[in-house]
Amino acid sequence: MKYVIVSMFTLLMWMPEAMRAQVIVKTGYISSSSYKDENGQETGGKGDLKFVEGSVNVPVSQKLNERKQPTVWIVSAGGGYTSMNNKNLQSYIDIDQTINLQLGVTNIRPVSKKWMLLTTVGVGVYTASDIRMKNVLGQGGAVFIRQLKPNLSLGAGLAINNTFGYPMIFPAIYFDWSTEGRYEIKVSMMNAMEVSAGMHLNKYLKVSLMAEMNGALALVEREGKDVMFSQQYIIVGLQPELNLGSSLAITATGGLSCSRIAYYTTRTLKAFFKDMSKDIDPYFKPAMYVSMGMKYKF
């Protein structure tokens, strides 16, 4: 699966949580594994990955209409640092870190009894070291969301960014479904995909089987060309969650990084479509994954 460069910038993954300010912090580690090229051949290199990421979402304005539907303005900020310890991969990956910073404003408003409109605009810095204008991406979009059921929302729209040096429009999809009770299932897709199936053992502890997609991006210059280094990994694992009251939750996850692609692409449309047509991307083989996270609502 390709890195999600075409998605809208927004840190809102669960629509009900948009009504409360929240801070999320997470750190994780993927153990070392061997690296294969786009032909699936061993390169003799290997590497691991460490990351720290965080986000802050703050509703700055909220009001209800006559149907008790909210109109919300949210300011979001986020950042992530990824460190890679690669060995014998200089000809394939010649950076050892990525730094991603984002800032955005999102508006959610009702347009009818069943439909909402989510619009967002933001800016992000995606670099391996220094910050230059070539590392900066403007992003935005609009998605119409249908509230099919109280626990099920589906939407589609358009996103825009300047990944290839000028504004381009891409499709954007929204999907959010969850159940409540002792047994809980959540499926969410906005920037990426998150799936979990959990059981509440008591009012403090929940244990879930989860799968999620994450990644990092760096816009750099390599061999005299503007290129994009993208890294995306899919995680599956077991995740206990400790809830300390209604505001603070702490999670720990142990499992497997079953897919971690990592490679350079020239920032041109020709390279983009060539990349999309490839059957295999250069990738690291499956490896152990562990992480810790904290979510605080206020």
C-alpha positions in Angstrom: 0.0 0.0 0.0 1.3 3.5 -0.9 2.0 6.2 1.6 -1.1 8.3 2.1 0.1 11.6 0.4 -3.3 12.2 -1.1 -5.3 12.3 2.1 -6.6 15.4 3.7 -4.7 17.0 6.6 -6.7 16.4 9.8 -6.0 14.9 13.1 -9.6 14.0 13.7 -10.0 10.3 13.6 -13.1 9.8 15.8 -15.8 12.4 15.2 -17.4 12.2 18.7 -14.1 13.2 20.2 -14.0 16.4 18.2 -16.2 18.0 20.9 -13.4 17.8 23.5 -9.9 19.1 23.5 -7.4 16.3 23.6 -3.6 15.6 23.7 -2.2 12.4 22.3 1.5 11.3 22.7 2.9 8.0 21.4 6.3 6.4 21.1 7.3 3.1 19.5 10.0 0.8 18.2 10.2 -1.6 15.2 13.0 -4.1 15.6 15.7 -4.6 12.9 14.9 -6.6 9.8 16.4 -7.2 6.4 15.6 -4.9 3.4 14.4 -6.1 0.0 14.5 -4.1 -3.2 11.6 -3.5 -5.7 12.3 -6.9 -7.3 12.0 -8.7 -3.9 15.7 -9.5 -3.7 17.8 -9.3 -0.6 20.1 -6.3 -0.5 22.3 -7.3 2.4 21.1 -4.4 4.4 18.8 -4.1 7.5 17.4 -1.5 9.8 15.1 -0.7 12.7 12.9 2.3 13.5 12.1 4.4 16.6 9.4 7.1 16.6 7.8 9.7 18.9 4.7 11.5 17.8 2.1 13.8 19.3 -1.0 15.9 18.5 -3.2 18.5 20.1 -6.8 19.1 19.0 -8.6 22.1 20.5 -12.2 23.0 19.7 -12.2 26.9 19.7 -15.9 27.4 18.8 -19.0 25.2 19.2 -22.6 25.9 18.8 -25.8 23.8 18.2 -28.6 24.4 15.7 -32.3 23.8 16.3 -31.8 20.1 15.6 -29.0 19.9 18.3 -26.4 19.4 15.6 -23.0 20.9 16.3 -21.0 23.3 14.3 -17.4 23.1 15.5 -14.1 24.9 14.7 -11.0 22.9 15.7 -7.4 24.0 15.7 -5.0 21.0 15.4 -1.2 20.7 15.7 1.0 17.7 15.5 4.5 16.4 15.0 6.5 13.3 14.7 10.2 12.3 14.8 11.4 9.0 13.3 14.9 7.7 13.8 16.3 4.9 11.6 19.4 2.8 12.4 20.1 1.3 8.9 23.1 -0.8 8.1 24.6 -1.4 4.6 21.7 0.6 3.0 23.6 3.8 1.9 22.7 3.3 -1.8 19.0 2.7 -0.9 18.3 5.0 2.1 20.9 7.7 2.9 19.0 9.5 5.7 18.7 8.4 9.3 15.7 10.5 10.5 12.5 12.3 9.4 10.8 15.2 11.1 7.1 16.0 10.4 5.2 19.0 11.8 1.7 20.0 11.0 -0.8 22.8 11.8 -4.4 23.0 10.6 -7.9 24.3 11.1 -11.0 22.1 10.7 -14.6 23.0 10.5 -17.5 20.5 10.9 -21.0 21.8 10.2 -24.4 20.2 9.4 -25.9 20.8 6.0 -29.1 18.8 6.5 -30.6 16.3 9.0 -28.3 13.5 7.9 -25.4 15.2 6.2 -22.3 17.1 7.6 -19.6 18.9 5.8 -16.0 18.7 7.0 -13.6 21.2 5.6 -9.9 21.6 6.5 -6.9 23.6 5.6 -3.4 23.2 6.9 0.4 23.4 6.4 3.1 20.9 7.2 6.9 20.6 7.2 8.3 17.2 6.1 12.1 17.1 6.3 15.1 15.0 7.2 17.1 17.9 8.7 16.8 21.6 7.8 13.6 23.4 7.0 13.3 25.0 3.5 10.3 26.0 1.4 10.7 22.8 -0.6 9.9 20.9 2.6 6.6 22.7 3.2 3.3 21.3 1.9 0.0 23.1 1.9 -3.0 20.8 2.3 -6.8 21.1 2.5 -10.0 19.6 1.4 -13.7 19.0 1.9 -15.7 15.9 2.7 -19.5 15.4 2.8 -20.3 12.9 5.6 -23.6 11.0 5.9 -24.7 9.9 9.3 -26.2 6.5 8.4 -26.6 5.4 12.0 -25.7 7.0 15.3 -22.5 4.8 15.3 -21.9 4.8 11.5 -20.7 7.6 9.2 -19.6 7.5 5.6 -18.3 10.3 3.5 -16.4 11.3 0.3 -14.9 14.4 -1.1 -11.8 16.0 -2.5 -8.3 16.8 -1.0 -5.7 19.1 -2.4 -1.9 19.4 -1.8 1.2 20.5 -3.5 3.3 17.3 -3.1 4.5 17.6 -6.7 5.3 21.3 -6.6 1.9 22.6 -7.6 -1.6 22.1 -6.3 -3.3 18.8 -7.3 -6.7 17.4 -6.4 -7.2 13.8 -5.1 -10.1 11.8 -3.8 -10.7 11.8 0.0 -12.7 9.2 1.9 -14.2 9.1 5.4 -15.5 6.1 7.3 -16.2 5.7 11.0 -18.0 2.8 12.6 -18.0 1.7 16.3 -19.9 -0.3 18.8 -20.3 0.3 22.5 -20.7 -2.0 25.5 -18.5 -4.6 27.1 -17.4 -5.7 23.6 -16.2 -2.8 21.4 -15.4 -2.7 17.7 -14.0 0.4 15.9 -13.2 0.9 12.3 -12.0 4.4 11.1 -10.5 5.6 7.9 -9.5 9.2 7.2 -5.8 9.8 7.0 -5.2 6.0 7.2 -6.9 2.9 8.6 -7.5 1.9 12.2 -9.3 -1.3 13.2 -9.7 -2.6 16.7 -11.8 -5.3 18.5 -11.7 -5.1 22.3 -13.3 -6.2 25.5 -13.7 -4.2 28.7 -12.4 -6.4 31.6 -13.6 -3.8 34.1 -14.2 0.0 34.2 -10.5 0.7 34.2 -9.0 -1.9 31.8 -9.7 -2.8 28.1 -7.8 -5.3 26.0 -8.0 -5.0 22.2 -6.7 -6.7 19.1 -5.7 -3.9 16.8 -4.4 -3.1 13.3 -3.3 0.4 12.1 -1.3 2.1 9.4 1.2 4.8 10.2 4.2 6.4 8.5 6.5 9.3 7.9 7.5 11.5 5.0 10.6 13.6 4.1 10.9 16.0 1.1 14.7 16.1 0.4 17.2 16.7 -2.4 19.1 13.6 -3.6 21.6 13.5 -6.4 20.5 17.0 -7.5 16.8 16.1 -7.7 13.8 16.9 -5.5 12.6 13.6 -4.1 10.2 12.3 -1.5 11.2 9.6 1.0 8.1 7.8 2.2 7.9 5.2 4.8 4.7 3.4 5.8 4.1 0.5 8.1 1.1 -1.7 9.0 0.9 -2.8 12.6 -1.1 -5.7 14.2 -1.0 -6.5 17.9 -2.5 -6.7 21.3 -3.2 -3.5 23.1 -4.2 -3.1 26.8 -5.7 0.3 27.7 -5.8 1.6 31.2 -8.4 4.3 31.8 -7.7 6.6 34.8 -10.9 8.4 35.0 -12.8 10.0 32.1 -9.9 12.1 30.9 -6.7 10.0 30.9 -6.0 6.8 29.1 -2.6 4.9 28.8 -2.0 2.2 26.2 0.7 -0.3 25.6 0.9 -2.3 22.4 3.0 -5.4 21.5 2.8 -7.1 18.1 4.2 -7.3 14.6 5.1 -4.8 11.9 3.9 -7.0 9.1 4.7 -4.5 6.3 7.1 -1.6 6.2 7.8 0.0 2.8 10.6 2.7 2.6 11.9 4.2 -0.6 12.5 7.4 -2.6 10.3 8.8 -5.4 11.0 11.7 -7.7 8.5 14.5 -7.1 7.0 14.4 -10.6 3.7 13.1 -11.9 5.5 10.7 -14.1 7.2 9.1 -11.2 3.9 9.1 -9.2 2.0 7.1 -11.8 5.0 4.8 -12.3 5.2 4.2 -8.6 1.4 3.4 -8.4 1.8 0.8 -11.2 4.5 -1.2 -9.4 3.6 -4.6 -7.9 6.2 -4.4 -5.2 7.8 -1.5 -3.3 11.2 -1.8 -1.6 10.4 -3.0 2.0 11.7 -4.2 5.3 10.7 -7.7 6.3 8.3 -8.3 9.2 9.7 -7.4 12.6 8.6 -7.0 16.3 6.7 -3.9 17.3 6.2 -2.3 20.7 4.7 1.1 21.7 3.4 3.2 24.6 0.8 5.9 24.3 -1.2 8.4 26.3 -4.4 10.3 25.5 -5.7 13.1 27.7 -9.0 14.9 27.2 -10.0 18.1 28.8 
